[in-house]
Amino acid sequence: MSEQAFSDAALVLVGHGSTLNADSAAPTYQHADELRRRKIFAQVLECFW
């Protein structure tokens, strides 16, 4: 499947955060940033459980 197949799609990354460790969300944010950089999806959003 080509990257153009997702060029008008939104992607929501769901991560498991922690109130005890502020850095626990970092991998989710880093992954979202990389996907945005690659411009595979029209929109990339993060949310946390």
TORPA-4810 file (N, C-alpha, C, O; in nm, 3 decimals):
<nodes>
NODE_1_0.084_-0.116_0.000_0.000_0.000_0.000_0.089_0.123_0.000_0.187_0.130_0.075_M
NODE_2_0.057_0.218_-0.082_0.140_0.338_-0.092_0.108_0.436_0.020_0.001_0.432_0.080_S
NODE_3_0.204_0.525_0.045_0.182_0.629_0.146_0.068_0.722_0.107_0.004_0.780_0.194_E
NODE_4_0.043_0.736_-0.022_-0.066_0.823_-0.066_-0.201_0.770_-0.022_-0.298_0.846_-0.015_Q
NODE_5_-0.211_0.642_0.009_-0.336_0.584_0.053_-0.383_0.646_0.185_-0.503_0.644_0.215_A
NODE_6_-0.292_0.701_0.262_-0.325_0.760_0.392_-0.314_0.913_0.392_-0.327_0.975_0.498_F
NODE_7_-0.291_0.973_0.279_-0.263_1.117_0.274_-0.380_1.203_0.317_-0.361_1.321_0.347_S
NODE_8_-0.502_1.147_0.320_-0.617_1.226_0.369_-0.675_1.166_0.497_-0.787_1.197_0.535_D
NODE_9_-0.597_1.079_0.563_-0.643_1.011_0.684_-0.580_1.071_0.809_-0.471_1.128_0.805_A
NODE_10_-0.652_1.058_0.920_-0.599_1.099_1.050_-0.558_0.973_1.126_-0.623_0.869_1.115_A
NODE_11_-0.451_0.984_1.203_-0.404_0.874_1.287_-0.403_0.922_1.431_-0.351_1.029_1.461_L
NODE_12_-0.461_0.843_1.521_-0.460_0.874_1.663_-0.374_0.769_1.732_-0.403_0.650_1.728_V
NODE_13_-0.267_0.816_1.796_-0.180_0.727_1.873_-0.227_0.731_2.018_-0.235_0.838_2.079_L
NODE_14_-0.257_0.616_2.072_-0.302_0.607_2.211_-0.189_0.551_2.295_-0.141_0.440_2.270_V
NODE_15_-0.147_0.629_2.393_-0.039_0.586_2.481_-0.089_0.571_2.623_-0.197_0.618_2.658_G
NODE_16_-0.010_0.505_2.703_-0.044_0.489_2.845_0.050_0.579_2.923_0.168_0.549_2.940_H
NODE_17_-0.004_0.689_2.971_0.077_0.785_3.045_0.088_0.747_3.192_0.035_0.645_3.235_G
NODE_18_0.155_0.830_3.267_0.171_0.807_3.410_0.180_0.941_3.482_0.250_1.032_3.437_S
NODE_19_0.110_0.952_3.590_0.122_1.073_3.672_0.247_1.067_3.759_0.287_1.168_3.816_T
NODE_20_0.308_0.950_3.770_0.427_0.934_3.852_0.556_0.958_3.775_0.660_0.987_3.835_L
NODE_21_0.550_0.946_3.642_0.670_0.963_3.560_0.635_1.050_3.440_0.572_1.004_3.345_N
NODE_22_0.675_1.174_3.445_0.641_1.270_3.338_0.702_1.230_3.204_0.651_1.269_3.099_A
NODE_23_0.811_1.154_3.206_0.878_1.114_3.081_0.814_0.993_3.015_0.855_0.954_2.906_D
NODE_24_0.714_0.934_3.077_0.654_0.813_3.020_0.582_0.841_2.888_0.564_0.749_2.808_S
NODE_25_0.542_0.964_2.865_0.473_1.000_2.741_0.569_1.029_2.626_0.527_1.037_2.511_A
NODE_26_0.695_1.045_2.656_0.793_1.085_2.554_0.795_0.995_2.432_0.798_1.047_2.320_A
NODE_27_0.795_0.862_2.445_0.798_0.778_2.325_0.677_0.801_2.232_0.691_0.798_2.110_P
NODE_28_0.560_0.822_2.291_0.441_0.846_2.209_0.455_0.978_2.134_0.424_0.984_2.015_T
NODE_29_0.500_1.081_2.201_0.521_1.210_2.135_0.628_1.200_2.026_0.613_1.258_1.919_Y
NODE_30_0.736_1.128_2.054_0.844_1.113_1.955_0.795_1.038_1.832_0.829_1.074_1.719_Q
NODE_31_0.717_0.935_1.854_0.665_0.857_1.741_0.571_0.944_1.657_0.577_0.941_1.534_H
NODE_32_0.484_1.021_1.722_0.394_1.110_1.650_0.471_1.215_1.571_0.437_1.244_1.457_A
NODE_33_0.574_1.271_1.631_0.656_1.371_1.561_0.721_1.313_1.436_0.728_1.378_1.332_D
NODE_34_0.770_1.190_1.448_0.833_1.125_1.332_0.731_1.099_1.222_0.761_1.120_1.104_E
NODE_35_0.614_1.054_1.257_0.509_1.032_1.157_0.469_1.164_1.089_0.446_1.167_0.969_L
NODE_36_0.461_1.271_1.167_0.432_1.403_1.109_0.542_1.444_1.012_0.515_1.494_0.903_R
NODE_37_0.666_1.421_1.051_0.779_1.458_0.966_0.773_1.385_0.833_0.806_1.442_0.729_R
NODE_38_0.732_1.259_0.835_0.724_1.179_0.714_0.603_1.213_0.626_0.597_1.174_0.510_R
NODE_39_0.507_1.287_0.683_0.388_1.332_0.608_0.312_1.216_0.543_0.266_1.226_0.430_K
NODE_40_0.300_1.106_0.617_0.225_0.990_0.569_0.075_1.013_0.587_-0.004_0.975_0.501_I
NODE_41_0.037_1.075_0.698_-0.102_1.100_0.731_-0.131_1.249_0.725_-0.041_1.331_0.744_F
NODE_42_-0.256_1.283_0.699_-0.295_1.423_0.697_-0.284_1.484_0.837_-0.250_1.602_0.852_A
NODE_43_-0.312_1.403_0.938_-0.308_1.453_1.076_-0.266_1.339_1.167_-0.309_1.225_1.149_Q
NODE_44_-0.183_1.370_1.266_-0.141_1.273_1.367_-0.168_1.336_1.504_-0.122_1.446_1.533_V
NODE_45_-0.244_1.265_1.585_-0.280_1.315_1.719_-0.235_1.214_1.824_-0.230_1.093_1.798_L
NODE_46_-0.203_1.264_1.942_-0.171_1.178_2.053_-0.281_1.189_2.159_-0.339_1.296_2.179_E
NODE_47_-0.308_1.079_2.224_-0.395_1.083_2.341_-0.344_0.978_2.440_-0.271_0.886_2.402_C
NODE_48_-0.382_0.993_2.564_-0.329_0.906_2.669_-0.441_0.854_2.756_-0.538_0.923_2.785_F
NODE_49_-0.424_0.729_2.795_-0.519_0.663_2.883_-0.485_0.697_3.025_-0.553_0.651_3.117_W
</nodes>
